[in-house]
Structure formats: structure tokens, C-alpha cells
Amino acid sequence: MPVWGLTETNLSGLASAYQLFDRGWNPETYRVCAPATNVSSIHEGLRRDTQAVNQLVVFLKTGVIVPAN
């Protein structure tokens, strides 16, 4: 899914990157800036996603960008 304001590119030669994780939610929900109407597992789910956490740890410790599988 495209991220508004960012250009997609390959990983070669980048010093930093943004990884978008598809957690199965409908992005149209966030077109209006308003509090969620119910509890969402999206943020908690990502914090508990081993692959996401490992990618972040490696990047913060080494600066290496780990491609998503």
C-alpha cells in the first residue's frame, strides 16, 4: 500500500527506511482524524510482532535495514 508523501524505492544505499506492516485494517478508517470508536489490536499487535521488533532492534543497534520477508 502506498504511504502518502513517501516514494517507494529499493533498499540499496539507503541510510534509513520506513516499513509499513499490513495488519489487515482498512486504511479508509483513518481518513478522518478522530479517536477510534472501539479498541484496536493494531498497535498492540505490532509491538508484539517478533519480525517487526527484530527489524527495529537491528536497525537501531546497527543502522542495517532488514528487508521484510
mmJSON file of the N, C-alpha and C atoms, coordinates in Angstrom:
{"data_MODEL":{"atom_site":{
"group_PDB":["ATOM","ATOM","ATOM","ATOM","ATOM","ATOM","ATOM","ATOM","ATOM","ATOM","ATOM","ATOM","ATOM","ATOM","ATOM","ATOM","ATOM","ATOM","ATOM","ATOM","ATOM","ATOM","ATOM","ATOM","ATOM","ATOM","ATOM","ATOM","ATOM","ATOM","ATOM","ATOM","ATOM","ATOM","ATOM","ATOM","ATOM","ATOM","ATOM","ATOM","ATOM","ATOM","ATOM","ATOM","ATOM","ATOM","ATOM","ATOM","ATOM","ATOM","ATOM","ATOM","ATOM","ATOM","ATOM","ATOM","ATOM","ATOM","ATOM","ATOM","ATOM","ATOM","ATOM","ATOM","ATOM","ATOM","ATOM","ATOM","ATOM","ATOM","ATOM","ATOM","ATOM","ATOM","ATOM","ATOM","ATOM","ATOM","ATOM","ATOM","ATOM","ATOM","ATOM","ATOM","ATOM","ATOM","ATOM","ATOM","ATOM","ATOM","ATOM","ATOM","ATOM","ATOM","ATOM","ATOM","ATOM","ATOM","ATOM","ATOM","ATOM","ATOM","ATOM","ATOM","ATOM","ATOM","ATOM","ATOM","ATOM","ATOM","ATOM","ATOM","ATOM","ATOM","ATOM","ATOM","ATOM","ATOM","ATOM","ATOM","ATOM","ATOM","ATOM","ATOM","ATOM","ATOM","ATOM","ATOM","ATOM","ATOM","ATOM","ATOM","ATOM","ATOM","ATOM","ATOM","ATOM","ATOM","ATOM","ATOM","ATOM","ATOM","ATOM","ATOM","ATOM","ATOM","ATOM","ATOM","ATOM","ATOM","ATOM","ATOM","ATOM","ATOM","ATOM","ATOM","ATOM","ATOM","ATOM","ATOM","ATOM","ATOM","ATOM","ATOM","ATOM","ATOM","ATOM","ATOM","ATOM","ATOM","ATOM","ATOM","ATOM","ATOM","ATOM","ATOM","ATOM","ATOM","ATOM","ATOM","ATOM","ATOM","ATOM","ATOM","ATOM","ATOM","ATOM","ATOM","ATOM","ATOM","ATOM","ATOM","ATOM","ATOM","ATOM","ATOM","ATOM","ATOM","ATOM","ATOM","ATOM","ATOM","ATOM","ATOM","ATOM","ATOM","ATOM"],
"id":[1,2,3,4,5,6,7,8,9,10,11,12,13,14,15,16,17,18,19,20,21,22,23,24,25,26,27,28,29,30,31,32,33,34,35,36,37,38,39,40,41,42,43,44,45,46,47,48,49,50,51,52,53,54,55,56,57,58,59,60,61,62,63,64,65,66,67,68,69,70,71,72,73,74,75,76,77,78,79,80,81,82,83,84,85,86,87,88,89,90,91,92,93,94,95,96,97,98,99,100,101,102,103,104,105,106,107,108,109,110,111,112,113,114,115,116,117,118,119,120,121,122,123,124,125,126,127,128,129,130,131,132,133,134,135,136,137,138,139,140,141,142,143,144,145,146,147,148,149,150,151,152,153,154,155,156,157,158,159,160,161,162,163,164,165,166,167,168,169,170,171,172,173,174,175,176,177,178,179,180,181,182,183,184,185,186,187,188,189,190,191,192,193,194,195,196,197,198,199,200,201,202,203,204,205,206,207],
"type_symbol":["N","C","C","N","C","C","N","C","C","N","C","C","N","C","C","N","C","C","N","C","C","N","C","C","N","C","C","N","C","C","N","C","C","N","C","C","N","C","C","N","C","C","N","C","C","N","C","C","N","C","C","N","C","C","N","C","C","N","C","C","N","C","C","N","C","C","N","C","C","N","C","C","N","C","C","N","C","C","N","C","C","N","C","C","N","C","C","N","C","C","N","C","C","N","C","C","N","C","C","N","C","C","N","C","C","N","C","C","N","C","C","N","C","C","N","C","C","N","C","C","N","C","C","N","C","C","N","C","C","N","C","C","N","C","C","N","C","C","N","C","C","N","C","C","N","C","C","N","C","C","N","C","C","N","C","C","N","C","C","N","C","C","N","C","C","N","C","C","N","C","C","N","C","C","N","C","C","N","C","C","N","C","C","N","C","C","N","C","C","N","C","C","N","C","C","N","C","C","N","C","C","N","C","C","N","C","C"],
"label_atom_id":["N","CA","C","N","CA","C","N","CA","C","N","CA","C","N","CA","C","N","CA","C","N","CA","C","N","CA","C","N","CA","C","N","CA","C","N","CA","C","N","CA","C","N","CA","C","N","CA","C","N","CA","C","N","CA","C","N","CA","C","N","CA","C","N","CA","C","N","CA","C","N","CA","C","N","CA","C","N","CA","C","N","CA","C","N","CA","C","N","CA","C","N","CA","C","N","CA","C","N","CA","C","N","CA","C","N","CA","C","N","CA","C","N","CA","C","N","CA","C","N","CA","C","N","CA","C","N","CA","C","N","CA","C","N","CA","C","N","CA","C","N","CA","C","N","CA","C","N","CA","C","N","CA","C","N","CA","C","N","CA","C","N","CA","C","N","CA","C","N","CA","C","N","CA","C","N","CA","C","N","CA","C","N","CA","C","N","CA","C","N","CA","C","N","CA","C","N","CA","C","N","CA","C","N","CA","C","N","CA","C","N","CA","C","N","CA","C","N","CA","C","N","CA","C","N","CA","C","N","CA","C","N","CA","C","N","CA","C","N","CA","C"],
"label_alt_id":[null,null,null,null,null,null,null,null,null,null,null,null,null,null,null,null,null,null,null,null,null,null,null,null,null,null,null,null,null,null,null,null,null,null,null,null,null,null,null,null,null,null,null,null,null,null,null,null,null,null,null,null,null,null,null,null,null,null,null,null,null,null,null,null,null,null,null,null,null,null,null,null,null,null,null,null,null,null,null,null,null,null,null,null,null,null,null,null,null,null,null,null,null,null,null,null,null,null,null,null,null,null,null,null,null,null,null,null,null,null,null,null,null,null,null,null,null,null,null,null,null,null,null,null,null,null,null,null,null,null,null,null,null,null,null,null,null,null,null,null,null,null,null,null,null,null,null,null,null,null,null,null,null,null,null,null,null,null,null,null,null,null,null,null,null,null,null,null,null,null,null,null,null,null,null,null,null,null,null,null,null,null,null,null,null,null,null,null,null,null,null,null,null,null,null,null,null,null,null,null,null,null,null,null,null,null,null],
"label_comp_id":["MET","MET","MET","PRO","PRO","PRO","VAL","VAL","VAL","TRP","TRP","TRP","GLY","GLY","GLY","LEU","LEU","LEU","THR","THR","THR","GLU","GLU","GLU","THR","THR","THR","ASN","ASN","ASN","LEU","LEU","LEU","SER","SER","SER","GLY","GLY","GLY","LEU","LEU","LEU","ALA","ALA","ALA","SER","SER","SER","ALA","ALA","ALA","TYR","TYR","TYR","GLN","GLN","GLN","LEU","LEU","LEU","PHE","PHE","PHE","ASP","ASP","ASP","ARG","ARG","ARG","GLY","GLY","GLY","TRP","TRP","TRP","ASN","ASN","ASN","PRO","PRO","PRO","GLU","GLU","GLU","THR","THR","THR","TYR","TYR","TYR","ARG","ARG","ARG","VAL","VAL","VAL","CYS","CYS","CYS","ALA","ALA","ALA","PRO","PRO","PRO","ALA","ALA","ALA","THR","THR","THR","ASN","ASN","ASN","VAL","VAL","VAL","SER","SER","SER","SER","SER","SER","ILE","ILE","ILE","HIS","HIS","HIS","GLU","GLU","GLU","GLY","GLY","GLY","LEU","LEU","LEU","ARG","ARG","ARG","ARG","ARG","ARG","ASP","ASP","ASP","THR","THR","THR","GLN","GLN","GLN","ALA","ALA","ALA","VAL","VAL","VAL","ASN","ASN","ASN","GLN","GLN","GLN","LEU","LEU","LEU","VAL","VAL","VAL","VAL","VAL","VAL","PHE","PHE","PHE","LEU","LEU","LEU","LYS","LYS","LYS","THR","THR","THR","GLY","GLY","GLY","VAL","VAL","VAL","ILE","ILE","ILE","VAL","VAL","VAL","PRO","PRO","PRO","ALA","ALA","ALA","ASN","ASN","ASN"],
"label_asym_id":["A","A","A","A","A","A","A","A","A","A","A","A","A","A","A","A","A","A","A","A","A","A","A","A","A","A","A","A","A","A","A","A","A","A","A","A","A","A","A","A","A","A","A","A","A","A","A","A","A","A","A","A","A","A","A","A","A","A","A","A","A","A","A","A","A","A","A","A","A","A","A","A","A","A","A","A","A","A","A","A","A","A","A","A","A","A","A","A","A","A","A","A","A","A","A","A","A","A","A","A","A","A","A","A","A","A","A","A","A","A","A","A","A","A","A","A","A","A","A","A","A","A","A","A","A","A","A","A","A","A","A","A","A","A","A","A","A","A","A","A","A","A","A","A","A","A","A","A","A","A","A","A","A","A","A","A","A","A","A","A","A","A","A","A","A","A","A","A","A","A","A","A","A","A","A","A","A","A","A","A","A","A","A","A","A","A","A","A","A","A","A","A","A","A","A","A","A","A","A","A","A","A","A","A","A","A","A"],
"label_entity_id":["1","1","1","1","1","1","1","1","1","1","1","1","1","1","1","1","1","1","1","1","1","1","1","1","1","1","1","1","1","1","1","1","1","1","1","1","1","1","1","1","1","1","1","1","1","1","1","1","1","1","1","1","1","1","1","1","1","1","1","1","1","1","1","1","1","1","1","1","1","1","1","1","1","1","1","1","1","1","1","1","1","1","1","1","1","1","1","1","1","1","1","1","1","1","1","1","1","1","1","1","1","1","1","1","1","1","1","1","1","1","1","1","1","1","1","1","1","1","1","1","1","1","1","1","1","1","1","1","1","1","1","1","1","1","1","1","1","1","1","1","1","1","1","1","1","1","1","1","1","1","1","1","1","1","1","1","1","1","1","1","1","1","1","1","1","1","1","1","1","1","1","1","1","1","1","1","1","1","1","1","1","1","1","1","1","1","1","1","1","1","1","1","1","1","1","1","1","1","1","1","1","1","1","1","1","1","1"],
"label_seq_id":[1,1,1,2,2,2,3,3,3,4,4,4,5,5,5,6,6,6,7,7,7,8,8,8,9,9,9,10,10,10,11,11,11,12,12,12,13,13,13,14,14,14,15,15,15,16,16,16,17,17,17,18,18,18,19,19,19,20,20,20,21,21,21,22,22,22,23,23,23,24,24,24,25,25,25,26,26,26,27,27,27,28,28,28,29,29,29,30,30,30,31,31,31,32,32,32,33,33,33,34,34,34,35,35,35,36,36,36,37,37,37,38,38,38,39,39,39,40,40,40,41,41,41,42,42,42,43,43,43,44,44,44,45,45,45,46,46,46,47,47,47,48,48,48,49,49,49,50,50,50,51,51,51,52,52,52,53,53,53,54,54,54,55,55,55,56,56,56,57,57,57,58,58,58,59,59,59,60,60,60,61,61,61,62,62,62,63,63,63,64,64,64,65,65,65,66,66,66,67,67,67,68,68,68,69,69,69],
"pdbx_PDB_ins_code":[null,null,null,null,null,null,null,null,null,null,null,null,null,null,null,null,null,null,null,null,null,null,null,null,null,null,null,null,null,null,null,null,null,null,null,null,null,null,null,null,null,null,null,null,null,null,null,null,null,null,null,null,null,null,null,null,null,null,null,null,null,null,null,null,null,null,null,null,null,null,null,null,null,null,null,null,null,null,null,null,null,null,null,null,null,null,null,null,null,null,null,null,null,null,null,null,null,null,null,null,null,null,null,null,null,null,null,null,null,null,null,null,null,null,null,null,null,null,null,null,null,null,null,null,null,null,null,null,null,null,null,null,null,null,null,null,null,null,null,null,null,null,null,null,null,null,null,null,null,null,null,null,null,null,null,null,null,null,null,null,null,null,null,null,null,null,null,null,null,null,null,null,null,null,null,null,null,null,null,null,null,null,null,null,null,null,null,null,null,null,null,null,null,null,null,null,null,null,null,null,null,null,null,null,null,null,null],
"Cartn_x":[0.846,0.0,0.897,0.647,1.447,1.276,2.35,2.301,2.362,1.35,1.263,2.521,3.102,4.254,5.592,5.59,6.835,6.935,8.159,8.409,8.985,8.421,8.919,10.236,11.179,12.489,13.057,14.183,14.814,15.712,16.219,16.967,18.437,18.954,20.392,20.758,21.723,22.252,21.44,20.421,19.618,20.214,20.087,20.556,19.425,18.19,17.042,15.87,14.855,13.693,12.466,11.313,10.037,9.427,9.102,8.494,7.032,6.155,4.73,4.329,3.705,3.234,1.742,1.32,-0.107,-0.687,-1.447,-2.058,-3.519,-3.96,-5.306,-6.393,-6.034,-7.056,-7.353,-8.471,-8.888,-8.348,-7.424,-6.838,-7.859,-8.995,-10.035,-10.541,-10.388,-10.821,-10.119,-8.901,-8.09,-8.109,-9.04,-9.147,-9.592,-10.331,-10.797,-10.018,-9.457,-8.685,-9.651,-9.912,-10.835,-10.43,-10.742,-10.426,-11.126,-10.505,-11.116,-12.42,-13.391,-14.686,-14.67,-13.682,-13.554,-12.068,-11.786,-10.398,-9.832,-8.607,-7.957,-6.719,-6.508,-5.316,-4.141,-4.31,-3.265,-1.972,-2.009,-0.777,-0.19,-1.007,-0.508,0.017,-0.68,-0.263,1.107,1.374,2.665,3.782,3.515,4.532,4.887,3.988,4.211,4.604,4.74,5.118,6.638,7.086,8.515,9.32,8.811,9.537,9.698,8.648,8.714,9.697,9.624,10.521,11.969,12.233,13.601,14.156,13.327,13.772,14.159,13.347,13.615,14.878,15.05,16.23,17.507,17.51,18.698,19.009,17.976,18.206,18.747,18.149,18.588,19.99,20.356,21.684,22.782,22.454,23.493,23.304,22.09,21.795,21.506,21.518,21.254,19.75,19.315,17.893,17.645,16.783,16.456,15.199,15.276,14.064,13.016,11.742,10.649,10.574,10.159,10.015,8.733],
"Cartn_y":[-1.164,0.0,1.234,2.171,3.392,4.185,4.846,5.712,7.142,7.949,9.308,10.092,10.765,11.613,10.908,9.591,8.842,8.19,8.087,7.456,6.063,5.068,3.704,3.57,2.843,2.64,1.306,0.886,-0.339,0.019,-0.974,-0.752,-0.396,-0.548,-0.33,1.144,1.375,2.714,3.623,3.117,3.962,4.018,5.158,5.295,5.041,5.139,4.86,4.462,3.916,3.466,3.434,3.36,3.243,1.924,1.059,-0.231,-0.197,-0.367,-0.413,-1.868,-2.189,-3.543,-3.613,-4.558,-4.756,-5.613,-4.992,-5.702,-6.045,-5.869,-6.276,-5.255,-3.999,-2.992,-2.203,-1.554,-0.759,0.66,1.111,2.444,3.569,3.294,4.316,4.778,3.933,4.27,5.524,5.76,6.856,8.094,8.172,9.359,10.582,10.344,11.416,11.303,12.414,12.41,12.432,11.255,11.14,9.937,9.95,8.798,7.54,6.414,5.139,4.936,4.344,4.109,2.849,1.996,0.788,0.453,-0.476,-0.863,-1.605,-1.251,-1.861,-2.625,-3.777,-4.562,-4.205,-3.227,-2.895,-2.491,-1.503,-1.03,-2.081,-2.701,-3.753,-4.93,-5.259,-6.375,-6.152,-4.937,-4.64,-4.678,-4.201,-4.232,-5.65,-6.577,-7.971,-8.846,-8.23,-8.94,-9.122,-10.356,-10.656,-10.125,-10.287,-9.815,-8.295,-7.579,-6.118,-5.661,-6.271,-5.901,-6.187,-7.335,-7.687,-6.715,-6.329,-5.363,-4.046,-3.595,-2.334,-2.412,-3.493,-3.661,-3.663,-4.418,-4.478,-3.088,-2.382,-1.059,-0.083,-0.071,0.871,0.568,-0.707,-1.07,-0.945,-1.213,-1.295,-0.331,0.169,1.005,0.196,-1.132,-2.009,-2.152,-2.01,-2.174,-3.629,-4.271,-5.681,-5.755,-6.321,-6.421,-7.31,-6.963,-7.804,-9.063,-10.135,-11.413,-11.436],
"Cartn_z":[0.0,0.0,0.0,-0.864,-0.886,0.41,0.844,2.019,1.504,1.817,1.318,1.674,0.695,0.921,0.802,0.661,0.55,-0.82,-1.321,-2.608,-2.369,-3.036,-2.893,-3.647,-3.038,-3.665,-3.192,-3.741,-3.25,-2.066,-1.374,-0.14,-0.343,-1.54,-1.734,-1.543,-0.682,-0.486,0.405,1.053,1.938,3.341,3.981,5.359,6.347,5.896,6.759,5.87,6.494,5.727,6.613,5.984,6.679,6.224,7.155,6.823,7.231,6.276,6.549,6.723,7.84,8.096,7.83,7.022,6.749,7.864,8.742,9.868,9.59,8.346,7.964,8.265,8.581,8.85,7.591,7.578,6.435,6.599,5.744,5.895,5.74,5.114,4.966,6.33,7.345,8.698,9.195,8.742,9.247,8.361,7.423,6.563,7.375,8.451,9.324,10.631,11.075,12.311,13.498,14.052,15.175,16.015,17.298,18.146,17.642,17.855,17.463,18.229,17.559,18.211,19.063,18.839,19.663,19.839,20.693,20.966,19.756,19.372,18.213,18.657,18.073,18.388,17.481,16.6,15.637,16.332,17.223,17.86,18.791,19.59,20.479,19.66,18.576,17.732,17.127,16.658,16.043,17.074,18.273,19.326,19.741,19.481,19.854,18.657,17.494,16.266,16.276,16.429,16.553,15.372,14.165,12.977,13.016,13.361,13.414,14.486,15.652,16.756,16.38,15.79,15.395,14.352,13.381,12.373,13.033,13.96,14.641,15.492,16.226,17.081,16.242,15.157,14.299,13.735,13.267,12.691,13.734,14.928,15.95,16.469,16.525,17.034,15.988,14.725,13.693,12.526,12.343,11.184,9.942,10.056,8.915,8.715,7.472,7.152,6.799,7.56,7.355,6.513,5.301,4.468,5.123,4.914,5.404,4.57,5.188,4.458,3.682],
"occupancy":[1.0,1.0,1.0,1.0,1.0,1.0,1.0,1.0,1.0,1.0,1.0,1.0,1.0,1.0,1.0,1.0,1.0,1.0,1.0,1.0,1.0,1.0,1.0,1.0,1.0,1.0,1.0,1.0,1.0,1.0,1.0,1.0,1.0,1.0,1.0,1.0,1.0,1.0,1.0,1.0,1.0,1.0,1.0,1.0,1.0,1.0,1.0,1.0,1.0,1.0,1.0,1.0,1.0,1.0,1.0,1.0,1.0,1.0,1.0,1.0,1.0,1.0,1.0,1.0,1.0,1.0,1.0,1.0,1.0,1.0,1.0,1.0,1.0,1.0,1.0,1.0,1.0,1.0,1.0,1.0,1.0,1.0,1.0,1.0,1.0,1.0,1.0,1.0,1.0,1.0,1.0,1.0,1.0,1.0,1.0,1.0,1.0,1.0,1.0,1.0,1.0,1.0,1.0,1.0,1.0,1.0,1.0,1.0,1.0,1.0,1.0,1.0,1.0,1.0,1.0,1.0,1.0,1.0,1.0,1.0,1.0,1.0,1.0,1.0,1.0,1.0,1.0,1.0,1.0,1.0,1.0,1.0,1.0,1.0,1.0,1.0,1.0,1.0,1.0,1.0,1.0,1.0,1.0,1.0,1.0,1.0,1.0,1.0,1.0,1.0,1.0,1.0,1.0,1.0,1.0,1.0,1.0,1.0,1.0,1.0,1.0,1.0,1.0,1.0,1.0,1.0,1.0,1.0,1.0,1.0,1.0,1.0,1.0,1.0,1.0,1.0,1.0,1.0,1.0,1.0,1.0,1.0,1.0,1.0,1.0,1.0,1.0,1.0,1.0,1.0,1.0,1.0,1.0,1.0,1.0,1.0,1.0,1.0,1.0,1.0,1.0,1.0,1.0,1.0,1.0,1.0,1.0],
"B_iso_or_equiv":[0.0,0.0,0.0,0.0,0.0,0.0,0.0,0.0,0.0,0.0,0.0,0.0,0.0,0.0,0.0,0.0,0.0,0.0,0.0,0.0,0.0,0.0,0.0,0.0,0.0,0.0,0.0,0.0,0.0,0.0,0.0,0.0,0.0,0.0,0.0,0.0,0.0,0.0,0.0,0.0,0.0,0.0,0.0,0.0,0.0,0.0,0.0,0.0,0.0,0.0,0.0,0.0,0.0,0.0,0.0,0.0,0.0,0.0,0.0,0.0,0.0,0.0,0.0,0.0,0.0,0.0,0.0,0.0,0.0,0.0,0.0,0.0,0.0,0.0,0.0,0.0,0.0,0.0,0.0,0.0,0.0,0.0,0.0,0.0,0.0,0.0,0.0,0.0,0.0,0.0,0.0,0.0,0.0,0.0,0.0,0.0,0.0,0.0,0.0,0.0,0.0,0.0,0.0,0.0,0.0,0.0,0.0,0.0,0.0,0.0,0.0,0.0,0.0,0.0,0.0,0.0,0.0,0.0,0.0,0.0,0.0,0.0,0.0,0.0,0.0,0.0,0.0,0.0,0.0,0.0,0.0,0.0,0.0,0.0,0.0,0.0,0.0,0.0,0.0,0.0,0.0,0.0,0.0,0.0,0.0,0.0,0.0,0.0,0.0,0.0,0.0,0.0,0.0,0.0,0.0,0.0,0.0,0.0,0.0,0.0,0.0,0.0,0.0,0.0,0.0,0.0,0.0,0.0,0.0,0.0,0.0,0.0,0.0,0.0,0.0,0.0,0.0,0.0,0.0,0.0,0.0,0.0,0.0,0.0,0.0,0.0,0.0,0.0,0.0,0.0,0.0,0.0,0.0,0.0,0.0,0.0,0.0,0.0,0.0,0.0,0.0,0.0,0.0,0.0,0.0,0.0,0.0],
"pdbx_formal_charge":[null,null,null,null,null,null,null,null,null,null,null,null,null,null,null,null,null,null,null,null,null,null,null,null,null,null,null,null,null,null,null,null,null,null,null,null,null,null,null,null,null,null,null,null,null,null,null,null,null,null,null,null,null,null,null,null,null,null,null,null,null,null,null,null,null,null,null,null,null,null,null,null,null,null,null,null,null,null,null,null,null,null,null,null,null,null,null,null,null,null,null,null,null,null,null,null,null,null,null,null,null,null,null,null,null,null,null,null,null,null,null,null,null,null,null,null,null,null,null,null,null,null,null,null,null,null,null,null,null,null,null,null,null,null,null,null,null,null,null,null,null,null,null,null,null,null,null,null,null,null,null,null,null,null,null,null,null,null,null,null,null,null,null,null,null,null,null,null,null,null,null,null,null,null,null,null,null,null,null,null,null,null,null,null,null,null,null,null,null,null,null,null,null,null,null,null,null,null,null,null,null,null,null,null,null,null,null],
"auth_seq_id":[1,1,1,2,2,2,3,3,3,4,4,4,5,5,5,6,6,6,7,7,7,8,8,8,9,9,9,10,10,10,11,11,11,12,12,12,13,13,13,14,14,14,15,15,15,16,16,16,17,17,17,18,18,18,19,19,19,20,20,20,21,21,21,22,22,22,23,23,23,24,24,24,25,25,25,26,26,26,27,27,27,28,28,28,29,29,29,30,30,30,31,31,31,32,32,32,33,33,33,34,34,34,35,35,35,36,36,36,37,37,37,38,38,38,39,39,39,40,40,40,41,41,41,42,42,42,43,43,43,44,44,44,45,45,45,46,46,46,47,47,47,48,48,48,49,49,49,50,50,50,51,51,51,52,52,52,53,53,53,54,54,54,55,55,55,56,56,56,57,57,57,58,58,58,59,59,59,60,60,60,61,61,61,62,62,62,63,63,63,64,64,64,65,65,65,66,66,66,67,67,67,68,68,68,69,69,69],
"auth_comp_id":["MET","MET","MET","PRO","PRO","PRO","VAL","VAL","VAL","TRP","TRP","TRP","GLY","GLY","GLY","LEU","LEU","LEU","THR","THR","THR","GLU","GLU","GLU","THR","THR","THR","ASN","ASN","ASN","LEU","LEU","LEU","SER","SER","SER","GLY","GLY","GLY","LEU","LEU","LEU","ALA","ALA","ALA","SER","SER","SER","ALA","ALA","ALA","TYR","TYR","TYR","GLN","GLN","GLN","LEU","LEU","LEU","PHE","PHE","PHE","ASP","ASP","ASP","ARG","ARG","ARG","GLY","GLY","GLY","TRP","TRP","TRP","ASN","ASN","ASN","PRO","PRO","PRO","GLU","GLU","GLU","THR","THR","THR","TYR","TYR","TYR","ARG","ARG","ARG","VAL","VAL","VAL","CYS","CYS","CYS","ALA","ALA","ALA","PRO","PRO","PRO","ALA","ALA","ALA","THR","THR","THR","ASN","ASN","ASN","VAL","VAL","VAL","SER","SER","SER","SER","SER","SER","ILE","ILE","ILE","HIS","HIS","HIS","GLU","GLU","GLU","GLY","GLY","GLY","LEU","LEU","LEU","ARG","ARG","ARG","ARG","ARG","ARG","ASP","ASP","ASP","THR","THR","THR","GLN","GLN","GLN","ALA","ALA","ALA","VAL","VAL","VAL","ASN","ASN","ASN","GLN","GLN","GLN","LEU","LEU","LEU","VAL","VAL","VAL","VAL","VAL","VAL","PHE","PHE","PHE","LEU","LEU","LEU","LYS","LYS","LYS","THR","THR","THR","GLY","GLY","GLY","VAL","VAL","VAL","ILE","ILE","ILE","VAL","VAL","VAL","PRO","PRO","PRO","ALA","ALA","ALA","ASN","ASN","ASN"],
"auth_asym_id":["A","A","A","A","A","A","A","A","A","A","A","A","A","A","A","A","A","A","A","A","A","A","A","A","A","A","A","A","A","A","A","A","A","A","A","A","A","A","A","A","A","A","A","A","A","A","A","A","A","A","A","A","A","A","A","A","A","A","A","A","A","A","A","A","A","A","A","A","A","A","A","A","A","A","A","A","A","A","A","A","A","A","A","A","A","A","A","A","A","A","A","A","A","A","A","A","A","A","A","A","A","A","A","A","A","A","A","A","A","A","A","A","A","A","A","A","A","A","A","A","A","A","A","A","A","A","A","A","A","A","A","A","A","A","A","A","A","A","A","A","A","A","A","A","A","A","A","A","A","A","A","A","A","A","A","A","A","A","A","A","A","A","A","A","A","A","A","A","A","A","A","A","A","A","A","A","A","A","A","A","A","A","A","A","A","A","A","A","A","A","A","A","A","A","A","A","A","A","A","A","A","A","A","A","A","A","A"],
"auth_atom_id":["N","CA","C","N","CA","C","N","CA","C","N","CA","C","N","CA","C","N","CA","C","N","CA","C","N","CA","C","N","CA","C","N","CA","C","N","CA","C","N","CA","C","N","CA","C","N","CA","C","N","CA","C","N","CA","C","N","CA","C","N","CA","C","N","CA","C","N","CA","C","N","CA","C","N","CA","C","N","CA","C","N","CA","C","N","CA","C","N","CA","C","N","CA","C","N","CA","C","N","CA","C","N","CA","C","N","CA","C","N","CA","C","N","CA","C","N","CA","C","N","CA","C","N","CA","C","N","CA","C","N","CA","C","N","CA","C","N","CA","C","N","CA","C","N","CA","C","N","CA","C","N","CA","C","N","CA","C","N","CA","C","N","CA","C","N","CA","C","N","CA","C","N","CA","C","N","CA","C","N","CA","C","N","CA","C","N","CA","C","N","CA","C","N","CA","C","N","CA","C","N","CA","C","N","CA","C","N","CA","C","N","CA","C","N","CA","C","N","CA","C","N","CA","C","N","CA","C","N","CA","C","N","CA","C","N","CA","C","N","CA","C"],
"pdbx_PDB_model_num":[1,1,1,1,1,1,1,1,1,1,1,1,1,1,1,1,1,1,1,1,1,1,1,1,1,1,1,1,1,1,1,1,1,1,1,1,1,1,1,1,1,1,1,1,1,1,1,1,1,1,1,1,1,1,1,1,1,1,1,1,1,1,1,1,1,1,1,1,1,1,1,1,1,1,1,1,1,1,1,1,1,1,1,1,1,1,1,1,1,1,1,1,1,1,1,1,1,1,1,1,1,1,1,1,1,1,1,1,1,1,1,1,1,1,1,1,1,1,1,1,1,1,1,1,1,1,1,1,1,1,1,1,1,1,1,1,1,1,1,1,1,1,1,1,1,1,1,1,1,1,1,1,1,1,1,1,1,1,1,1,1,1,1,1,1,1,1,1,1,1,1,1,1,1,1,1,1,1,1,1,1,1,1,1,1,1,1,1,1,1,1,1,1,1,1,1,1,1,1,1,1,1,1,1,1,1,1]
}}}
